[in-house]
């Protein structure tokens, strides 16, 4: 069965499924879910990197849910980092929530610029 959206739906998520590999940037005002592999930058309202998901590039978002791997910097308002998450680069945030043992090997930088919500 195929899933379609209609013109009235303005908040459809962008989903990169497991096994999918994408090279290129993603820009959206909505949610991006990554369960596959992206080499490129993501700009979105919310970014979810699922278990088994991997992003190599920059992430800019209001909210980040990191369950998988991020290799690159992230600038977010709220970062939610879960057990099994892996990250290298710099994580710039206003609010940071860490759950369980994570593989963070990144620089943490509390944002001092004006909150952009």
Phi, psi and omega in degrees: 000135178266146178255130179238153173246157177249174185298338181280339179278115184249001185234031179295132179285155171264122184239124173256105188287162177303137181088348180272137176239128183232132173245118182145170183267151175238129175230125179205159176270002187242209185265141172240125176249127182243114175243353177253223187228124178238131169248103183159177183264147178237127172238119184201169175293309180228135176239126176244117175253105185284170175302132183087347177278148181217134175235128172246103183154187181273145174238128173235121183200160171289316184228135176239129171246110185250109175250335185255227187239133174232119176248096181148173182282155175225134174240114186220163171279311180233127177248126175246112185246123186253167179303148183076356178291145178232136177209137169235154183114202179244129176255108178259127189211160167265317180233133181234125177239121180240127181242122175075189180278123180240166179257049180285121173236043186241167174273131176261129182227109176292125183290139178246353179287173182291135178296131185245086183248000000 
